[in-house]
Amino acid sequence: MRRRRRGGCPAKSGLMACALYAAAFAAPLRAESWHCRNTLEVQCHAGDCTAADDGITPLDVRFGTDGGFSVCAYTGCWDGAGTAVWNPPHLLISQAQVPWSDPSRRDGNRADVVIAFDSTDRIALVKAGGFALPMPCSPSS
């Protein structure tokens, strides 16, 4: 078994080979964008999550493999550009304290946003504000 250098490169690989190896795994997925809509509503508050049984709040979620996202509900959106980590077939996007687009509640409705996406079955798990939702997604143009 070959020993690995710090960073995952084989111990006897040259510097150029190591750089190419690192670039292959650090390079972002080609730019793609996705659009997701929820089919149920789950809200979490004070350590407890409940599913709504009297209708849903439609969320409109768009995100790209570059980390850009928009999570919209009611009269506003959390829009931002988070850190994107691609570990095939999964994409994880996260950003803390994303501002809400409604000017009357901009500061009071900031939220941490996390989007975990599986490109195999095209399901995203989205957490923003009090929402925690599984969402089917389709490619966005």
N, C-alpha and C positions, 0 to 999 in steps of 0.2 A: 504494500500500500504506500502510495506517495504521500510524503508530508506536504502540508499546504502552508504557504506563507500567510501572514496576517492579511485579511481581505479576501481569502479564498483562492488565490492563485497557486498552482502547483509549485513546490519548492524549487525545482530546477528549471522553471520556465524563464525565458528572457524577459527583460523589462517591457519590450514592445508586446510580446504575447500576453503578459500580465495586464497591460493597459487595455488591450483589445478584449480580453476576458472580462475585465471590470466594466468596460463600456457596454458590452453586450447585455449585462445584467442590470446596469444602471440606466440604460437608455429608455426613454418613455415609449409606451405603446404608440403606434402611429395614431395621429390625431383622429379620434372618433368621438361622436357625441351620441348621447342616449336621452330618451324621453320616457318618463315613468308616470303612471297614475295608480293610485291606490284603489283596492276593491273592498277594503275594510278600514276601520279607524281604530287605532290603539293609542291611548294617551297614558303617560306615566307621570305621576306626581308623588312626592314624599315616599319614594321607594316602593310604590305599588302601581301596577299597570292594569288597565281595564279596556276591554273592547266595547265599542259603542254598539248597541243593538237597535237603535232607532234612527238609522240612516248614517251617512258618513259625511265627513268634511272632505271634499275633493282636494287633494294635494296634486300639484303639478310640479314635477321634479325634472330638471334638465341638468346634465353634467357632461363633461368631456374628460378624456384621458389626460388632458393637460392640467386638470385640477379645477377648472372653472365650473361653477355650479349656480343653480337658482332653485330654491325650494319655496314654492308659493302656496299660500293658504289664505282663506278669507279675503282680506283687502290688501295684502302686501306680500313681500317676498324677502327671504334671506338670500342675498346675492353675494358671491365672493369668489375668491380663488384660493383654494386650499392646497395643502401638501398632498400630492398624489403619489402613491406607492403601487407599482404594478408587480404582482407576483402571480404569473399566469396559473390559472385563469381568473385570478381575483384582482380587483382594483379597489384600493382604499383611498378615500379622500377625506381629509379632516381640516377643520379650521375653527379656532376658538373665537368667541365673542363677535359673531357676524352681525352687522347692523340690519335692522328691519327697514324695509323701504317706505313704509307709511310714515311721513314726516311727523305726524302727531304722536307717534309711539316709538320713534326711531331708537332712542336710548333705552327706554324701558322694556323693549322687546328683543334685545340682543340675545343671541343663542349660540351655543356650540353646535356645529353641524358635522355629522359623520355620515358618509355614504360608503357602504360596503357592497360591492357589485361582483356577481359571479357571471362571467361572460358565457359560460357553458349553458346555463338555463335562463340567462337574462333576467335574473331576479336581483333586485337591490334591497338592502336593508337600510332604511333611512331614519336617522335620529336628528331631530331639530326641534328646539323648544320642548314642549311636552309630548310631541309626536314620536312614536317609535313604530315604524311600519315596514312590512314586507311589501314590495311593489314590483309587478311585472313591467318590463321595459322593452322598448323597441328602438332600433337605430333612428336617429334624428337627422334630418337633412339640414 
